[in-house]
Amino acid sequence: MKAKNIAYWTTTILVAFFIGSGGVAQIWQYHAKPHGVVPVLGYPLYFFAILGFWKALGAIAILVPRFPRLKEWAYASFAITLFSALVAHLAVGDGVEA
């Protein structure tokens, strides 16, 4: 049981780190120079600030002990976000690597 618990928290911390740090970077980028995603995909810059805010909150939500329903919604929103990003990039002709 201990190995399962360690594996769970290790993967949870990694997911929270990568999603959360990406969200914080999107918030900071809102105030700095926009990168290539804005002109290529056609989204307004404020969209990425909003998305970054919710990614950061979702990363915090999956790290909080208990609240299984909140974690479930956070993971579901991460999956929807990542799938939507894939579809958006494919729609403008970017490859899967984008």
LINNOR-V64187 format. One record per residue. RES is the residue in one letter. SS is DSSP state (2 for helix, 1 for strand, 0 for the rest). D_FIRST is the distance of its C-alpha to the first C-alpha in Angstrom with 2 decimals. Layout:
# LINNOR-V64187
res=RES ss=SS d_first=D_FIRST
res=RES ss=SS d_first=D_FIRST
This chain:
# LINNOR-V64187
res=M ss=0 d_first=0.00
res=K ss=2 d_first=3.80
res=A ss=2 d_first=5.52
res=K ss=2 d_first=5.18
res=N ss=2 d_first=6.29
res=I ss=2 d_first=8.74
res=A ss=2 d_first=9.99
res=Y ss=2 d_first=10.62
res=W ss=2 d_first=12.52
res=T ss=2 d_first=14.28
res=T ss=2 d_first=15.67
res=T ss=2 d_first=16.51
res=I ss=2 d_first=18.40
res=L ss=2 d_first=20.17
res=V ss=2 d_first=21.30
res=A ss=2 d_first=22.43
res=F ss=2 d_first=24.27
res=F ss=2 d_first=26.12
res=I ss=2 d_first=27.01
res=G ss=2 d_first=27.80
res=S ss=2 d_first=29.88
res=G ss=2 d_first=31.73
res=G ss=2 d_first=32.47
res=V ss=2 d_first=33.81
res=A ss=2 d_first=35.89
res=Q ss=2 d_first=37.34
res=I ss=2 d_first=38.35
res=W ss=2 d_first=40.01
res=Q ss=2 d_first=41.70
res=Y ss=2 d_first=43.32
res=H ss=2 d_first=45.41
res=A ss=0 d_first=46.05
res=K ss=0 d_first=47.61
res=P ss=0 d_first=46.14
res=H ss=0 d_first=44.73
res=G ss=2 d_first=45.47
res=V ss=2 d_first=43.34
res=V ss=2 d_first=45.73
res=P ss=2 d_first=48.91
res=V ss=2 d_first=47.33
res=L ss=2 d_first=45.36
res=G ss=0 d_first=47.83
res=Y ss=0 d_first=45.46
res=P ss=0 d_first=46.85
res=L ss=2 d_first=45.39
res=Y ss=2 d_first=44.29
res=F ss=2 d_first=41.93
res=F ss=2 d_first=39.75
res=A ss=2 d_first=39.78
res=I ss=2 d_first=38.60
res=L ss=2 d_first=35.91
res=G ss=2 d_first=34.77
res=F ss=2 d_first=34.64
res=W ss=2 d_first=32.36
res=K ss=2 d_first=30.10
res=A ss=2 d_first=29.73
res=L ss=2 d_first=29.01
res=G ss=2 d_first=26.45
res=A ss=2 d_first=24.63
res=I ss=2 d_first=24.61
res=A ss=2 d_first=23.48
res=I ss=2 d_first=20.26
res=L ss=2 d_first=19.40
res=V ss=0 d_first=20.12
res=P ss=0 d_first=17.25
res=R ss=0 d_first=17.67
res=F ss=0 d_first=20.63
res=P ss=2 d_first=18.94
res=R ss=2 d_first=22.47
res=L ss=2 d_first=23.64
res=K ss=2 d_first=20.87
res=E ss=2 d_first=21.69
res=W ss=2 d_first=25.33
res=A ss=2 d_first=24.81
res=Y ss=2 d_first=23.00
res=A ss=2 d_first=25.70
res=S ss=2 d_first=28.41
res=F ss=2 d_first=27.11
res=A ss=2 d_first=27.27
res=I ss=2 d_first=30.73
res=T ss=2 d_first=31.93
res=L ss=2 d_first=30.97
res=F ss=2 d_first=32.47
res=S ss=2 d_first=35.57
res=A ss=2 d_first=36.03
res=L ss=2 d_first=35.95
res=V ss=2 d_first=38.51
res=A ss=2 d_first=40.71
res=H ss=2 d_first=40.87
res=L ss=2 d_first=41.66
res=A ss=2 d_first=44.31
res=V ss=0 d_first=46.24
res=G ss=0 d_first=46.14
res=D ss=0 d_first=43.45
res=G ss=0 d_first=41.29
res=V ss=0 d_first=37.54
res=E ss=0 d_first=37.20
res=A ss=0 d_first=38.54
